[in-house]
């Protein structure tokens, strides 16, 4: 049935429409008033303030990047260019146990916290979540954000020595900081049990903290203790911890790391499916065979190639292969890595078949896991979402476009409880991306990672055009999204 409106602020006409649920596309117009969608379908608007012709383009919900480390980027680059340029309208920050708040420590942040909390800039120190949220409200970003509170950050607040399990008094302090953050709107809690600041924490410590989430309908996201030889055991620990805490859990960047574990995604996905029958479980994945983190000698044996992303000792090493540096220096790769510390790297440790199997699973969400402050970042920072739509949908035909968009919108909004987002319907928030399904592609490469994607026509955040024709508009309509109880 044709709908007629007297006027609207923004009218998108002539495009193919995907609502984010996974349903097939249909021809539809979209009318927006303020920050809300007011009409979808065959719409006649007598007096639109602004019109976008979306002919030959797809109209979809703005993408939700469920796994980011953009906590500081939201303030240092409020356009959040690497994400906005991909069609991302919401980022989940504070992953892998690392969040900007609450930071109360006097000592320099240990890795990987130093990736987002600079040791030489006091302006990015936030003792409470409310102080961080106030900074975002005072200096809004172009896109929305949803914040998790990191276990590493909490441990540094409560403990002088983080190389051991926390005592009961220390756990009590961490629980208080987490509870206060949730009361102030934080959306959940994250761990990075693979990393030293979290590694000494037993499951009981994690459970005690995660138990604070239930009254706020908060989410627990985890970079598990192991994604290699102990992958299945780490999954079991994750499920049991979340079940005992009574909260939903998100497995971060699910992967099978190291050649000895290639092919194990068959077993890991089956185990996730089985757990999901008894409790709320979900997972995210990035569409690359290489990951990226701080320089870790234990990662050398499981990686076929390592690219240096940054080095404090040798800044000129950014972008070079570790093996080339070792050859230049006439030393072993282990010694070269030791000399480069502290630093970061890209590790080629996964098999394409596992990546595709995990990506194509019906439960999979897409998350970039990009590290925005690296000198030579992983290309996932700039290319994740167009890579899925271009390479894996159009070229590889791994799944269809509707399902791909669902993995980026509807599924994340459901799992993170983002009200009226992720699915475009009348009354929902007007977070919208318009892209060309025939040309969209990632341009960021491992050699040249800082490149905008191709094929993104327009990005709209809360009803305002934030990106058009390859450039930001200067719009700053992004909001801090709070947990369901605070909303």
Residue pairs with C-beta under 8 A, 6 or more apart in sequence:
1 41
1 42
2 41
2 42
2 43
2 44
3 39
3 41
3 42
3 43
3 44
4 43
4 44
4 45
4 46
5 31
5 38
5 39
5 43
5 44
5 45
5 46
6 45
6 46
6 47
7 45
7 46
7 47
7 48
7 49
8 31
8 32
8 33
8 38
8 39
8 45
8 48
8 49
9 32
9 33
9 34
9 48
9 49
9 50
9 463
10 31
10 32
10 48
10 49
10 50
10 51
10 52
10 430
10 460
10 463
10 465
11 29
11 30
11 31
11 32
11 43
11 45
11 48
11 50
11 51
11 52
12 29
12 30
12 31
12 32
12 51
12 52
12 54
12 59
12 432
12 434
13 29
13 43
13 51
13 52
13 53
13 54
14 29
14 53
14 54
14 55
15 27
15 28
15 29
15 30
15 54
15 55
15 56
15 57
15 58
15 59
15 434
16 25
16 26
16 27
16 28
16 54
16 57
16 58
16 59
16 437
17 25
17 26
17 27
17 28
17 30
17 40
17 58
17 59
17 60
17 424
18 25
18 58
18 59
18 60
18 61
18 401
18 402
18 405
18 424
19 40
19 61
19 410
19 423
19 424
19 425
20 60
20 61
20 405
20 406
20 409
20 410
20 413
20 422
20 423
20 424
21 406
21 410
21 423
22 402
22 403
22 405
22 406
22 410
23 402
24 402
25 58
25 401
25 402
27 42
28 40
28 41
28 42
28 43
28 59
29 39
29 40
29 41
29 42
29 43
30 37
30 39
30 40
30 43
30 59
30 424
30 432
31 37
31 38
31 39
31 40
31 43
31 45
31 48
32 38
32 430
32 432
32 460
32 463
33 463
34 430
34 463
35 429
35 430
35 462
35 463
35 464
35 477
36 427
36 428
36 429
36 430
36 463
37 424
37 425
37 426
37 427
37 428
37 429
37 430
38 426
38 427
39 426
40 424
40 425
40 426
50 465
52 434
52 458
54 434
54 457
56 436
56 438
57 434
57 435
57 436
57 437
57 457
58 401
58 434
58 435
58 436
58 437
59 424
59 432
59 433
59 434
60 87
60 405
60 409
60 424
60 432
60 433
60 434
60 435
61 89
61 405
61 409
61 410
61 413
61 421
61 422
61 423
61 424
61 428
61 431
61 432
61 433
62 87
62 88
62 89
62 90
62 143
62 409
62 421
62 431
62 432
62 433
62 459
62 460
62 461
63 86
63 87
63 88
63 89
63 90
63 366
63 385
63 408
63 409
63 433
64 88
64 89
64 90
64 91
64 92
64 408
64 409
64 412
64 413
64 416
64 418
64 421
64 422
65 83
65 88
65 90
65 91
65 92
65 366
65 367
65 368
65 384
65 385
66 92
66 250
66 284
66 365
66 366
66 367
66 412
66 415
66 416
67 92
67 95
67 221
67 252
67 253
67 284
67 286
67 367
67 368
67 369
68 83
68 91
68 92
68 93
68 95
68 367
68 368
68 369
68 370
69 93
69 95
69 96
69 98
69 115
69 116
69 369
69 370
69 371
69 372
70 80
70 83
70 91
70 93
70 145
70 370
70 372
71 93
71 94
71 98
71 99
71 100
71 116
71 132
71 147
72 100
72 116
72 117
72 118
72 124
72 372
72 373
73 80
73 82
73 372
73 373
74 80
74 91
74 93
74 136
74 141
74 145
74 478
75 124
75 135
75 136
75 139
75 141
76 124
77 372
78 139
78 140
78 141
78 142
78 476
79 141
79 142
79 472
79 474
80 88
80 91
80 141
80 142
80 143
80 478
81 452
81 472
82 370
82 372
82 381
82 382
82 450
83 91
83 143
83 368
84 142
84 143
84 459
84 466
84 467
84 472
85 382
85 452
85 453
85 456
85 467
85 470
85 472
86 382
86 383
86 384
86 385
86 386
86 453
86 456
87 385
87 386
87 433
87 435
87 453
87 456
87 459
88 143
88 385
89 143
89 144
89 431
89 432
89 433
89 459
89 460
89 461
89 466
89 478
90 143
90 144
90 145
90 146
90 418
90 421
90 431
90 481
91 143
91 144
91 145
91 146
92 145
92 146
92 147
92 148
92 187
92 221
92 367
92 412
92 416
93 99
93 100
93 145
93 146
93 147
93 148
94 100
94 147
94 148
94 149
94 150
94 186
94 190
95 148
95 150
95 190
95 192
95 221
95 223
95 252
95 369
96 112
96 150
96 190
96 191
96 192
96 195
96 223
96 252
97 150
97 151
97 152
97 153
97 190
97 191
97 192
97 193
97 195
97 197
97 198
97 223
98 112
98 113
98 115
98 116
98 117
98 150
98 152
98 153
98 190
98 192
99 116
99 147
99 148
99 149
99 150
99 153
99 190
100 116
100 117
100 124
100 126
100 132
100 153
101 126
101 127
101 128
101 129
101 131
101 132
101 149
101 153
101 181
102 126
102 127
102 128
102 129
102 149
102 153
102 154
102 157
102 177
102 180
102 181
103 109
103 117
103 125
103 126
103 127
103 153
103 156
103 157
104 127
104 156
104 157
105 156
105 157
107 156
108 114
108 119
109 117
109 119
109 156
110 152
110 156
110 162
110 196
110 197
111 195
111 196
111 294
111 342
112 152
112 192
112 195
112 293
112 294
113 150
113 152
113 153
113 156
113 197
114 342
115 294
115 344
115 371
115 373
115 374
116 373
117 124
117 125
118 124
118 373
126 132
126 135
128 180
128 181
128 184
129 147
129 149
129 180
129 181
129 184
129 185
129 186
130 184
130 185
132 147
133 147
133 184
133 185
133 480
136 145
136 480
137 480
140 476
140 477
140 478
140 479
141 476
141 478
142 461
142 466
142 467
142 472
142 475
142 476
142 477
142 478
143 461
143 466
143 478
144 421
144 431
144 461
144 462
144 478
144 479
144 480
144 481
145 478
145 479
145 480
145 481
146 187
146 416
146 418
146 480
146 481
147 185
147 186
147 187
147 480
148 186
148 187
148 188
148 189
148 190
148 219
148 221
149 177
149 178
149 181
149 182
149 186
149 188
149 189
149 190
150 189
150 190
150 191
150 192
151 189
151 190
151 191
151 192
151 193
151 197
151 198
151 201
151 206
151 209
152 162
152 192
152 195
152 197
152 198
154 174
154 177
154 178
154 209
155 162
155 166
155 174
155 197
155 198
155 201
156 162
156 197
157 173
157 174
157 177
158 166
158 170
158 171
158 173
158 174
158 177
159 166
159 170
162 196
162 197
162 200
163 196
163 200
164 200
165 200
165 201
165 202
165 205
166 174
166 201
166 205
171 205
171 208
171 209
174 209
175 208
175 209
175 212
178 186
178 189
178 209
178 212
179 212
182 212
182 213
182 215
182 216
182 218
182 483
182 485
182 486
183 216
183 486
184 486
185 480
185 482
185 483
185 486
186 218
186 482
186 483
187 218
187 219
187 416
187 417
187 481
187 482
187 483
188 213
188 218
188 219
188 220
188 221
188 416
188 483
189 209
189 210
189 212
189 213
189 218
189 219
189 220
189 221
190 220
190 221
190 222
190 223
190 252
191 198
191 201
191 206
191 220
191 221
191 222
191 223
192 198
192 222
192 223
193 199
193 201
193 206
193 222
193 223
193 224
193 225
193 234
194 223
194 224
194 225
194 226
194 227
195 223
199 225
203 237
203 240
203 241
206 241
206 245
207 241
207 244
207 245
210 220
210 241
210 242
210 245
210 247
211 244
211 245
211 246
211 247
212 218
213 219
213 220
213 245
213 246
213 247
214 245
214 246
214 247
215 485
216 483
216 484
216 485
216 486
217 417
217 483
217 484
217 485
218 247
218 483
219 247
219 248
219 249
219 250
219 415
219 416
219 417
220 241
220 242
220 245
220 247
220 248
220 249
220 250
221 249
221 250
221 252
222 238
222 249
222 250
222 251
222 252
223 252
223 253
224 231
224 234
224 235
224 237
224 238
224 251
224 252
225 234
225 237
226 233
226 234
227 234
227 253
227 254
227 255
227 256
227 257
228 256
228 257
228 258
228 260
228 261
228 302
229 258
229 260
229 261
231 256
231 257
231 261
231 264
231 268
232 264
232 267
232 268
232 271
235 251
235 268
235 271
235 272
235 275
236 271
238 249
238 251
239 249
239 275
239 279
239 281
241 249
242 248
242 249
242 279
242 280
242 281
243 278
243 279
247 280
248 279
248 280
248 281
248 282
248 415
249 279
249 280
249 281
249 282
250 282
250 283
250 284
250 365
250 415
250 416
251 272
251 281
251 282
251 283
251 284
252 283
252 284
252 367
252 369
253 284
253 285
253 286
253 291
253 367
253 369
254 265
254 268
254 272
254 283
254 284
254 285
254 358
254 364
255 285
255 291
255 350
255 354
255 355
255 358
256 262
256 263
256 264
256 265
256 268
256 350
256 351
256 354
257 291
257 302
257 349
257 350
258 301
258 302
258 349
259 302
259 351
260 302
262 350
262 351
262 353
262 354
263 351
263 353
263 354
264 354
265 353
265 354
265 357
265 358
266 357
269 357
269 358
269 361
272 281
272 283
272 363
273 363
275 281
276 282
276 363
280 415
281 363
282 363
282 365
282 411
282 415
283 358
283 363
283 364
283 365
284 364
284 365
284 366
284 367
285 355
285 358
285 359
285 364
285 365
285 366
285 367
286 366
286 367
286 368
286 369
286 380
286 384
287 355
287 359
287 366
287 380
287 384
287 387
287 388
287 391
287 392
288 350
288 355
288 378
288 379
288 380
288 387
289 348
289 349
289 350
289 351
289 352
289 355
290 305
290 307
290 346
290 347
290 348
290 349
290 350
290 378
290 446
291 346
291 347
291 349
291 350
291 369
291 378
292 309
292 344
292 345
292 346
292 347
292 369
292 371
292 374
292 377
292 378
292 380
293 299
293 344
293 345
293 347
293 371
294 342
294 343
294 344
294 345
295 308
295 311
295 337
295 340
295 341
295 342
295 343
295 344
295 345
296 345
297 334
297 337
297 338
299 306
299 345
299 347
299 349
300 306
300 322
300 333
300 334
300 337
302 347
302 349
303 347
303 348
303 349
304 348
304 349
305 321
305 323
305 347
305 348
306 321
306 322
306 323
306 333
306 337
306 345
306 346
306 347
306 348
307 319
307 320
307 321
307 322
307 345
307 346
307 376
307 446
308 317
308 318
308 319
308 320
308 321
308 322
308 325
308 340
308 343
308 344
308 345
308 376
309 318
309 319
309 343
309 344
309 345
309 346
309 371
309 374
309 375
309 376
309 377
309 378
310 318
310 343
310 344
310 374
310 375
310 376
311 317
311 318
311 340
311 341
311 342
311 343
311 344
312 341
312 342
312 343
313 339
313 340
313 341
313 342
313 343
314 339
314 340
315 375
317 325
317 340
317 343
318 374
318 375
318 376
319 375
319 376
319 447
322 333
322 336
322 337
322 340
322 345
323 333
325 336
325 340
326 332
326 333
326 335
326 336
329 335
329 336
329 339
331 339
337 345
344 371
344 374
346 378
346 446
356 392
356 396
356 398
358 364
359 366
359 388
359 392
359 398
359 399
360 398
360 399
363 411
364 407
364 411
365 407
365 408
365 411
365 412
365 415
366 384
366 385
366 388
366 407
366 408
366 412
367 384
368 380
368 381
368 384
368 385
369 378
369 380
370 377
370 378
370 380
370 381
370 382
370 384
371 377
371 378
371 381
372 381
374 381
376 449
377 449
377 450
378 446
378 449
379 442
379 444
379 445
379 446
379 449
379 451
380 387
380 444
381 444
381 449
381 450
382 442
382 443
382 444
382 449
382 450
382 451
382 452
382 453
383 442
383 443
383 444
383 449
383 451
383 453
384 442
385 408
385 453
386 435
386 440
386 441
386 442
386 443
386 453
386 454
386 455
386 456
387 441
387 442
388 404
388 407
388 408
389 401
389 404
389 405
389 435
389 437
389 440
390 440
390 441
390 442
390 455
391 441
391 442
392 398
392 399
392 404
393 399
393 400
393 401
393 404
394 437
394 438
394 440
401 437
409 422
409 423
410 422
410 423
411 422
412 418
412 422
413 421
413 422
413 423
414 422
417 483
417 484
418 481
419 484
419 487
420 427
420 428
420 429
421 428
421 429
421 431
421 481
424 432
429 462
429 463
430 460
430 462
430 463
431 460
431 461
431 462
432 458
432 459
432 460
433 456
433 458
433 459
433 460
434 456
434 457
434 458
434 459
434 460
435 455
435 456
435 457
436 455
436 457
437 455
439 454
439 455
440 453
440 454
440 455
440 456
441 453
441 454
441 455
442 453
443 451
443 452
443 453
443 454
444 450
444 451
444 453
445 451
452 470
456 467
456 470
457 468
457 469
458 465
458 467
458 468
459 465
459 466
459 467
459 468
460 466
461 475
461 477
461 478
462 477
462 478
462 479
463 477
464 473
464 475
464 477
465 473
465 475
466 472
466 473
466 475
466 477
467 473
481 487
